[in-house]
Amino acid sequence: MGVFVYLPLVLPLTALPIARLAEQHLHPRRAARLLTTVAVILATCSLVCLGLLVVVGTAQLPGNPLPDGWSDDEVREAVPHDAFAGKASIVALVVVAAACGYTVHRHYRFRARAHRALAGLRGDGDVAVLPDDVPYAYALPGSPGRVMVSTAMLASLEPAEHRALFAHERAHLAGRHHRLLLATRLAGCVNPLLWPLLAALVYSTERWADEEAARVTGDRRLTARAVGKAALVARPVPGGPAFASFAAAGPVPRRVAALLGPVPPDRGWPPALTPAGAAAFVAAAGTTVSALSALNAAVALFLVLEAATPL
């Protein structure tokens, strides 16, 4: 396997520049999709190589169920640093599995609890108004998805701003932003180097929904005012994970400033001779090298272990 098995574990560093620049120079819809795609591919490659190292480490454990030939000295010589990295990867994979399991469990547990709370609650179509003194609004995915808003949040906004709020949350549901956020959050659990992409994705999905709300209302200034007012009074969703939210914490002044400016250009790829274009190229190159390295390591380990397995 050589050094190729370790490259996908560090190549997520190549995606850090695009995490910073995509949210500033790309249309938020394209930025969100690009960040999610890069995160998922890099995390998958990291997981594959971690799994390969686990196979190597398991072969060194007494009483393992693998063929005896897999722990021969010849095999150990063909696999680099098997004594340390192979066994350490077993612990790492257990930690990754626990983190991913907890993230998925928390996500769906809150969804189930929220949908049960909707039973018998009066609402207008896809909007559910919760009698709560805590101001919040968020998009609750499901079949069907619902816009959850507290009476305190509605009281904090003018009637005209309610339309911007509802359009924003409906954009989260229509764009399946919860899936993008969950996938990137799981990618961060697999490889912590990918966590910066999650922060950039949260901002991009909020900007995406902001632009949809401005398009629906036809008034960018009204939408900007609603975003600013909601952010001032909002509180975190009680007991819930970080769902897409109209009043999400973060760089709200940047969202307001973007809404007060022109509609961002919807180009597919940033110009090559720009910082964003260079960052996108580096991220694409890192993702490609990561995928090829994982494939190379998998094929190499397969051939080594196949040769070591008695017929």
DOFI-961662 format. One record per residue (C-alpha): residue number from 0; x, y, z. Coordinates in nm, 2 decimals, always signed. Layout:
N
<NUM <X Y Z>>
...
This chain:
311
<0 <+0.00 +0.00 +0.00>>
<1 <+0.29 +0.23 +0.06>>
<2 <+0.22 +0.59 +0.15>>
<3 <-0.10 +0.60 -0.06>>
<4 <-0.30 +0.46 +0.23>>
<5 <-0.22 +0.76 +0.44>>
<6 <-0.28 +1.03 +0.18>>
<7 <-0.66 +1.04 +0.20>>
<8 <-0.63 +1.09 +0.58>>
<9 <-0.46 +1.43 +0.52>>
<10 <-0.58 +1.54 +0.18>>
<11 <-0.89 +1.70 +0.33>>
<12 <-0.65 +1.99 +0.41>>
<13 <-0.68 +2.08 +0.04>>
<14 <-1.05 +2.16 +0.08>>
<15 <-0.99 +2.43 +0.35>>
<16 <-0.93 +2.71 +0.10>>
<17 <-1.26 +2.65 -0.08>>
<18 <-1.44 +2.63 +0.25>>
<19 <-1.35 +2.99 +0.31>>
<20 <-1.38 +3.12 -0.05>>
<21 <-1.69 +2.93 -0.18>>
<22 <-1.93 +3.11 +0.05>>
<23 <-1.79 +3.45 -0.07>>
<24 <-1.75 +3.40 -0.44>>
<25 <-2.00 +3.13 -0.55>>
<26 <-2.38 +3.13 -0.57>>
<27 <-2.49 +2.98 -0.23>>
<28 <-2.67 +2.70 -0.40>>
<29 <-2.36 +2.59 -0.59>>
<30 <-2.14 +2.65 -0.29>>
<31 <-2.35 +2.42 -0.08>>
<32 <-2.36 +2.14 -0.33>>
<33 <-1.98 +2.17 -0.40>>
<34 <-1.89 +2.17 -0.03>>
<35 <-2.11 +1.87 +0.04>>
<36 <-1.98 +1.67 -0.26>>
<37 <-1.62 +1.74 -0.16>>
<38 <-1.68 +1.65 +0.20>>
<39 <-1.85 +1.32 +0.12>>
<40 <-1.59 +1.21 -0.13>>
<41 <-1.30 +1.29 +0.10>>
<42 <-1.46 +1.13 +0.40>>
<43 <-1.54 +0.82 +0.20>>
<44 <-1.18 +0.79 +0.09>>
<45 <-1.06 +0.84 +0.45>>
<46 <-1.30 +0.57 +0.57>>
<47 <-1.18 +0.33 +0.31>>
<48 <-0.82 +0.37 +0.40>>
<49 <-0.90 +0.35 +0.77>>
<50 <-1.08 +0.03 +0.70>>
<51 <-0.77 -0.10 +0.51>>
<52 <-0.55 -0.02 +0.80>>
<53 <-0.80 -0.20 +1.03>>
<54 <-0.76 -0.51 +0.82>>
<55 <-0.39 -0.49 +0.87>>
<56 <-0.42 -0.43 +1.24>>
<57 <-0.67 -0.71 +1.29>>
<58 <-0.43 -0.95 +1.12>>
<59 <-0.18 -0.89 +1.40>>
<60 <-0.42 -0.97 +1.68>>
<61 <-0.41 -1.32 +1.84>>
<62 <-0.72 -1.53 +1.77>>
<63 <-0.84 -1.32 +1.48>>
<64 <-1.07 -1.48 +1.23>>
<65 <-0.85 -1.39 +0.93>>
<66 <-0.64 -1.65 +0.74>>
<67 <-0.30 -1.72 +0.91>>
<68 <-0.11 -1.62 +0.61>>
<69 <-0.22 -1.26 +0.65>>
<70 <+0.00 -1.22 +0.95>>
<71 <+0.31 -1.37 +0.79>>
<72 <+0.64 -1.18 +0.80>>
<73 <+0.63 -1.14 +0.42>>
<74 <+0.29 -0.97 +0.45>>
<75 <+0.40 -0.74 +0.73>>
<76 <+0.70 -0.63 +0.52>>
<77 <+0.47 -0.54 +0.23>>
<78 <+0.24 -0.33 +0.45>>
<79 <+0.40 -0.02 +0.60>>
<80 <+0.40 +0.04 +0.98>>
<81 <+0.15 -0.23 +1.04>>
<82 <+0.25 -0.27 +1.40>>
<83 <+0.15 +0.08 +1.51>>
<84 <-0.09 +0.23 +1.24>>
<85 <-0.28 -0.10 +1.19>>
<86 <-0.37 -0.14 +1.56>>
<87 <-0.43 +0.23 +1.62>>
<88 <-0.67 +0.24 +1.33>>
<89 <-0.89 -0.02 +1.51>>
<90 <-0.94 +0.23 +1.79>>
<91 <-0.99 +0.51 +1.55>>
<92 <-1.26 +0.32 +1.36>>
<93 <-1.45 +0.25 +1.68>>
<94 <-1.44 +0.62 +1.76>>
<95 <-1.56 +0.71 +1.42>>
<96 <-1.85 +0.45 +1.43>>
<97 <-1.96 +0.58 +1.77>>
<98 <-1.95 +0.95 +1.66>>
<99 <-2.15 +0.88 +1.34>>
<100 <-2.40 +0.66 +1.53>>
<101 <-2.45 +0.93 +1.79>>
<102 <-2.50 +1.20 +1.53>>
<103 <-2.75 +1.00 +1.33>>
<104 <-2.94 +0.89 +1.64>>
<105 <-2.96 +1.24 +1.78>>
<106 <-3.08 +1.37 +1.44>>
<107 <-3.36 +1.12 +1.40>>
<108 <-3.46 +1.11 +1.76>>
<109 <-3.53 +1.48 +1.76>>
<110 <-3.72 +1.45 +1.43>>
<111 <-3.94 +1.18 +1.57>>
<112 <-4.00 +1.37 +1.89>>
<113 <-4.09 +1.68 +1.70>>
<114 <-4.33 +1.50 +1.47>>
<115 <-4.50 +1.34 +1.77>>
<116 <-4.55 +1.68 +1.93>>
<117 <-4.73 +1.79 +1.61>>
<118 <-5.01 +1.54 +1.67>>
<119 <-5.32 +1.74 +1.73>>
<120 <-5.15 +2.07 +1.69>>
<121 <-5.33 +2.33 +1.48>>
<122 <-5.14 +2.46 +1.19>>
<123 <-5.19 +2.63 +0.85>>
<124 <-5.08 +2.38 +0.58>>
<125 <-4.71 +2.31 +0.62>>
<126 <-4.67 +2.57 +0.90>>
<127 <-4.70 +2.46 +1.26>>
<128 <-4.72 +2.74 +1.52>>
<129 <-4.60 +2.63 +1.86>>
<130 <-4.73 +2.82 +2.17>>
<131 <-4.39 +2.90 +2.31>>
<132 <-4.24 +3.21 +2.47>>
<133 <-3.90 +3.12 +2.33>>
<134 <-3.86 +3.27 +1.98>>
<135 <-3.74 +3.03 +1.72>>
<136 <-3.82 +2.90 +1.37>>
<137 <-3.68 +2.61 +1.18>>
<138 <-3.75 +2.36 +0.90>>
<139 <-3.84 +2.02 +1.03>>
<140 <-3.78 +1.75 +0.76>>
<141 <-4.00 +1.45 +0.72>>
<142 <-4.30 +1.33 +0.52>>
<143 <-4.43 +1.59 +0.50>>
<144 <-4.18 +1.85 +0.61>>
<145 <-4.31 +2.13 +0.83>>
<146 <-4.21 +2.48 +0.91>>
<147 <-4.19 +2.51 +1.29>>
<148 <-4.23 +2.86 +1.44>>
<149 <-4.31 +2.97 +1.79>>
<150 <-4.56 +3.23 +1.87>>
<151 <-4.28 +3.44 +2.03>>
<152 <-4.10 +3.45 +1.69>>
<153 <-4.41 +3.56 +1.50>>
<154 <-4.48 +3.83 +1.76>>
<155 <-4.12 +3.96 +1.70>>
<156 <-4.18 +4.01 +1.33>>
<157 <-4.42 +4.23 +1.13>>
<158 <-4.69 +4.05 +0.93>>
<159 <-4.51 +4.13 +0.60>>
<160 <-4.19 +3.97 +0.74>>
<161 <-4.38 +3.65 +0.82>>
<162 <-4.38 +3.57 +0.45>>
<163 <-4.00 +3.60 +0.43>>
<164 <-3.97 +3.37 +0.72>>
<165 <-4.20 +3.10 +0.58>>
<166 <-4.04 +3.13 +0.23>>
<167 <-3.69 +3.09 +0.39>>
<168 <-3.79 +2.77 +0.58>>
<169 <-3.97 +2.62 +0.28>>
<170 <-3.66 +2.67 +0.08>>
<171 <-3.47 +2.46 +0.34>>
<172 <-3.72 +2.19 +0.30>>
<173 <-3.74 +2.20 -0.08>>
<174 <-3.36 +2.20 -0.11>>
<175 <-3.32 +1.91 +0.13>>
<176 <-3.07 +2.11 +0.33>>
<177 <-3.10 +1.88 +0.62>>
<178 <-2.95 +1.60 +0.41>>
<179 <-2.66 +1.82 +0.31>>
<180 <-2.59 +1.92 +0.67>>
<181 <-2.62 +1.57 +0.80>>
<182 <-2.39 +1.43 +0.53>>
<183 <-2.12 +1.69 +0.60>>
<184 <-2.16 +1.65 +0.97>>
<185 <-2.10 +1.27 +0.93>>
<186 <-1.80 +1.35 +0.71>>
<187 <-1.66 +1.56 +1.00>>
<188 <-1.70 +1.26 +1.23>>
<189 <-1.50 +1.05 +0.99>>
<190 <-1.22 +1.30 +0.94>>
<191 <-1.20 +1.60 +1.18>>
<192 <-1.01 +1.79 +0.91>>
<193 <-1.34 +1.83 +0.73>>
<194 <-1.52 +2.02 +1.01>>
<195 <-1.44 +2.36 +0.86>>
<196 <-1.66 +2.26 +0.56>>
<197 <-1.96 +2.22 +0.79>>
<198 <-1.94 +2.58 +0.91>>
<199 <-1.91 +2.70 +0.55>>
<200 <-2.20 +2.48 +0.45>>
<201 <-2.43 +2.61 +0.72>>
<202 <-2.37 +2.96 +0.60>>
<203 <-2.42 +2.87 +0.23>>
<204 <-2.75 +2.69 +0.30>>
<205 <-2.88 +2.99 +0.50>>
<206 <-2.77 +3.22 +0.21>>
<207 <-2.94 +2.99 -0.04>>
<208 <-3.27 +3.01 +0.16>>
<209 <-3.23 +3.38 +0.20>>
<210 <-3.21 +3.42 -0.18>>
<211 <-3.51 +3.21 -0.23>>
<212 <-3.70 +3.41 +0.03>>
<213 <-3.60 +3.73 -0.14>>
<214 <-3.72 +3.59 -0.48>>
<215 <-4.06 +3.48 -0.34>>
<216 <-4.12 +3.81 -0.16>>
<217 <-3.98 +4.02 -0.44>>
<218 <-3.82 +4.25 -0.17>>
<219 <-3.46 +4.19 -0.08>>
<220 <-3.47 +4.48 +0.18>>
<221 <-3.77 +4.33 +0.35>>
<222 <-3.60 +3.99 +0.37>>
<223 <-3.28 +4.14 +0.51>>
<224 <-3.48 +4.32 +0.78>>
<225 <-3.66 +4.00 +0.87>>
<226 <-3.33 +3.81 +0.90>>
<227 <-3.17 +4.08 +1.12>>
<228 <-3.47 +4.11 +1.35>>
<229 <-3.51 +3.73 +1.39>>
<230 <-3.14 +3.69 +1.47>>
<231 <-3.16 +3.95 +1.74>>
<232 <-3.44 +3.77 +1.93>>
<233 <-3.39 +3.40 +1.84>>
<234 <-3.29 +3.13 +2.08>>
<235 <-3.16 +2.78 +2.00>>
<236 <-3.42 +2.51 +1.92>>
<237 <-3.50 +2.35 +2.25>>
<238 <-3.33 +2.01 +2.28>>
<239 <-3.27 +1.98 +1.91>>
<240 <-2.97 +1.94 +1.68>>
<241 <-2.86 +2.21 +1.44>>
<242 <-3.14 +2.21 +1.19>>
<243 <-3.15 +2.47 +0.91>>
<244 <-3.30 +2.78 +1.07>>
<245 <-3.42 +3.13 +0.96>>
<246 <-3.25 +3.28 +1.26>>
<247 <-2.95 +3.06 +1.28>>
<248 <-2.65 +3.18 +1.47>>
<249 <-2.35 +3.29 +1.27>>
<250 <-2.24 +3.57 +1.05>>
<251 <-2.59 +3.73 +1.03>>
<252 <-2.45 +4.08 +0.93>>
<253 <-2.29 +3.92 +0.62>>
<254 <-2.62 +3.76 +0.53>>
<255 <-2.80 +4.10 +0.57>>
<256 <-2.53 +4.28 +0.37>>
<257 <-2.56 +4.02 +0.09>>
<258 <-2.93 +4.06 +0.08>>
<259 <-2.89 +4.44 +0.05>>
<260 <-2.66 +4.39 -0.25>>
<261 <-2.74 +4.25 -0.59>>
<262 <-2.84 +3.89 -0.67>>
<263 <-2.52 +3.68 -0.68>>
<264 <-2.42 +3.55 -1.02>>
<265 <-2.52 +3.19 -1.08>>
<266 <-2.21 +3.06 -1.25>>
<267 <-2.11 +2.70 -1.24>>
<268 <-1.74 +2.74 -1.17>>
<269 <-1.54 +3.04 -1.05>>
<270 <-1.30 +3.20 -1.30>>
<271 <-0.97 +3.02 -1.31>>
<272 <-0.76 +3.33 -1.25>>
<273 <-0.92 +3.42 -0.92>>
<274 <-0.86 +3.30 -0.56>>
<275 <-1.19 +3.11 -0.56>>
<276 <-1.10 +2.95 -0.89>>
<277 <-0.76 +2.84 -0.76>>
<278 <-0.91 +2.71 -0.44>>
<279 <-1.17 +2.51 -0.63>>
<280 <-0.90 +2.36 -0.85>>
<281 <-0.69 +2.27 -0.54>>
<282 <-1.00 +2.11 -0.38>>
<283 <-1.08 +1.92 -0.70>>
<284 <-0.72 +1.80 -0.73>>
<285 <-0.71 +1.69 -0.37>>
<286 <-1.04 +1.51 -0.40>>
<287 <-0.92 +1.33 -0.72>>
<288 <-0.58 +1.23 -0.56>>
<289 <-0.76 +1.11 -0.25>>
<290 <-0.99 +0.89 -0.46>>
<291 <-0.70 +0.75 -0.66>>
<292 <-0.49 +0.69 -0.35>>
<293 <-0.77 +0.50 -0.18>>
<294 <-0.82 +0.29 -0.49>>
<295 <-0.45 +0.22 -0.52>>
<296 <-0.42 +0.12 -0.15>>
<297 <-0.73 -0.11 -0.18>>
<298 <-0.60 -0.29 -0.49>>
<299 <-0.25 -0.32 -0.34>>
<300 <-0.37 -0.47 -0.01>>
<301 <-0.60 -0.70 -0.20>>
<302 <-0.32 -0.83 -0.41>>
<303 <-0.09 -0.87 -0.11>>
<304 <-0.35 -1.06 +0.10>>
<305 <-0.46 -1.27 -0.20>>
<306 <-0.11 -1.39 -0.24>>
<307 <-0.08 -1.46 +0.13>>
<308 <-0.40 -1.66 +0.14>>
<309 <-0.35 -2.03 +0.09>>
<310 <-0.57 -2.19 -0.18>>
